[in-house]
Amino acid sequence: MVERFFAPPPPVDPLKKNGRLYTALALFLLCFILVGAKLFKLQVLDHAAFSAEAAEQYKMEMPIEPERGLIRDRNGIILAANAFVVKYAVDPKAIQHPDRLAAIFSETFGKPAKYYNDLFHDTSRRYIVIEKEVPMEVAARLDSIKDRGLMRELDSRRNYAFSDRAAHVLGFASKDGRGLAGIELFANRDLAGREGFQIMQRDGRGGLRPDVDYDKVAAVNGENITLTIDEAIQAATESALKDGVEKAEAEAGIAIVMRPSTGEILALANVPDFDPNHFSAATNDMLRNRAITDAYEPGSTIKVLVAAAALEDGAWKPDDKIDAEHGHWNPEPGVRITDTHPYGILTFQQALEKSSNISFAKVSDKLDRRRFYKYLRDFGIGNFTGIDLPGEVKGVLHTPAQWQENSKRYMAFGYELTATPIQMATAYATVANMGLMMKPYIVAKREGPNGTEVTTPQEIRRVVSEQTCRTLIHMMEGVVDSGTGTLVKIPGVRIAGKTGTAQQLVGGHWSKEHYTSSFTGFFPAEKPEYLISVILRSPRNGYYGGVVSGPIFREIAMDIMEMTGTLPPEARTQPKPTQPLVTEGVVDIDGIPVTPRDPDTRPMWDVRGLTAEQGRSVLASQGFIVLASKSKDDREIIADVQKCGGDTVRFALVTDASSEPGQNNGSANATVTPDLMGMPMTRAIKLAAADGFRVRTSGSGAVEKQFPTAGATLSTAYGSPTLTLFGEEQ
């Protein structure tokens, strides 16, 4: 026991004795190594990336807006330029007093303070524009605001020097400098230029300053554009057109002044118009450039082109005689062509001077169908002119395969085809230019960093010979001297032109109240320098083209001659003509002309299920005369058609369509497909659409097949049913 007491203690393992200390030491060393590794990664491996990120926090890329190019007239007068304004932007991460700033901007600009506060707290961006196009006088009231997050930049907005002058030519640009209409849209890329940028250094106080160590890319300013428009002629054209539209109480007016030898557009005016400086206040009707977007049936103005074709082919000479049938002609059963005046025997020249529809229908009979079509096509009908303005339409000129038996006759005095005002002006300019068509254009010159580009007049094609044009111009002079255009006469000036008065198609019917009235001509006739085309839509105070459009032509022509010093002295003292010697002939169309058939065997389209108004229009287009029914409500449904002898028929009408066979069988949510077989496609589409169908088509010409077939009952509970029409050409 004593030995055990005095025995030495067993040896102690130092690791066990100091285990916790060593563990703590190991953990410390591990942390030190990890921290060191992290510091090595940050300071050595990621040094470049973090340095760049730190530098980014002290700089900002500021856009440098290019200056939009100027638009000038042909004489260098500035029509569209840039006015200085102020743009305000903020850096949400640097803004100091967002609530105070929001209140000030809300009071100044009338927007809710919350609108600005939401922008000030959008930290996802470092540059937010909050107000643009602030006038300098308004910006001056905000100069006292001090906030390092608010940036003021001098900016510009588009300014149109003459307000509504040439509005449809110039168009307008949006607040952010994008062209939205007219030349501003057509040449937007050239006018806009290319944006640059400047890297700015932010100091400790949050202020911005340029730094030579940072990149700067200069903006490339837009090109300056010079137009063919003459501001003085444009002003005279607009003034005369506005006065003429007001006097005639017309719905709208269009006037074009053109140089026939080059195709330059010297003036292009529309009424109603608008102020491009405040384009947001304009309606769509005011913004439309009708000279290139509205196709219309040209009526008697087409007779000049038909006369050119007849002279060129040798089918007619100016002295050849034509029987005008004393104002009424029935070339085929069911086809009736009329003149306003009961002319007897006329020469070809007199037929043009007096604008006889019957005579020109007979003129077309001597012209081959395909040759007739080719001449109209070569004159530009149914083709784009390629004018350098956006929105041009090409009109309609059907191929001979799509014509009906009397189509050529109706086309000879301006129906069954449509053209735009710029197309008709270009066609007449071709005659004035001795048969050589020039492409109409409106951009004369572009001036930019890469130099100046001048537009060269472009020849399109020769349409007719010079001799044909000289003969035709002499005939057109007779229109002004002793025909339907005597209100255009200016003493001492030879003017060649043609009047036109055409019924408009309104609601599927040729209207007796709505006309398109026009006069197109050029002067001096011996060497034409100016072409003027004037078109009025739906005039109510007179409607003959020579009466309402002719005086506008005369006013513009006299103003141009006054400007150029070519107005004869006798024209200054001569009073204006008080009335035309001959009024314009107007065709009276009761229906769309179709192929006439023998009256004894002529089939009648099934109009049962249509309204009385629709049925009357359909059968009139076949040459049938619909006698008055007992009911005068044209919205009632046709239950049956009763033949009364010859070409006369009478409708049996019912008020409740569900009581008759072939209708909707009493269901308010059903409709019956009409029988459209054999109808011209355009007529069938109108009738189907009038009945509430969505129409799909395949092919053209007459309807050969329809799906669903006639008489099928379709549900309307889920919207308009679809009717598919198949034509002759697929």
GICOR-V83359 format. One record per run of one state. SS is the DSSP state (2 for helix, 1 for strand, 0 for the rest). FROM is the first residue (numbers start at 1). TO is the last residue. If there is no record, write none. Layout:
# GICOR-V83359
ss=<SS:SS>
from=<FROM:FROM>
to=<TO:TO>
This chain:
# GICOR-V83359
ss=<0:2:0:2:0:2:0:2:0:1:0:1:0:1:0:2:0:2:0:1:0:2:0:1:0:2:0:1:0:1:2:0:2:0:1:0:1:0:1:0:1:0:1:0:1:0:2:0:1:0:1:0:2:0:2:0:2:0:1:0:2:0:1:0:2:1:0:1:0:1:2:0:2:0:2:0:1:0:2:0:2:0:1:2:0:1:0:1:0:1:0:1:0:1:0:2:0:2:0:1:0:1:0:1:0:1:0:1:0:2:0:2:0:2:0:1:2:0:1:0:1:0:1:0:2:0:1:0:1:2:0:1:0:1:0:1:0:1:0:1:0>
from=<1:2:7:14:18:19:46:47:57:59:65:71:73:78:91:98:110:113:121:128:135:136:141:150:161:167:171:172:174:179:182:187:188:193:194:195:196:203:208:211:216:218:220:221:224:228:231:249:252:260:264:272:276:282:284:288:290:294:295:297:299:313:321:324:325:328:333:335:339:345:348:354:357:366:369:379:396:397:400:403:407:412:418:421:433:436:439:441:442:443:449:451:455:459:463:466:483:486:489:490:491:493:494:495:507:509:524:530:538:545:549:550:565:569:574:611:612:622:625:628:637:644:648:655:657:660:670:673:680:681:691:694:699:702:703:705:708:713:716:722:727>
to=<1:6:13:17:18:45:46:56:58:64:70:72:77:90:97:109:112:120:127:134:135:140:149:160:166:170:171:173:178:181:186:187:192:193:194:195:202:207:210:215:217:219:220:223:227:230:248:251:259:263:271:275:281:283:287:289:293:294:296:298:312:320:323:324:327:332:334:338:344:347:353:356:365:368:378:395:396:399:402:406:411:417:420:432:435:438:440:441:442:448:450:454:458:462:465:482:485:488:489:490:492:493:494:506:508:523:529:537:544:548:549:564:568:573:610:611:621:624:627:636:643:647:654:656:659:669:672:679:680:690:693:698:701:702:704:707:712:715:721:726:730>
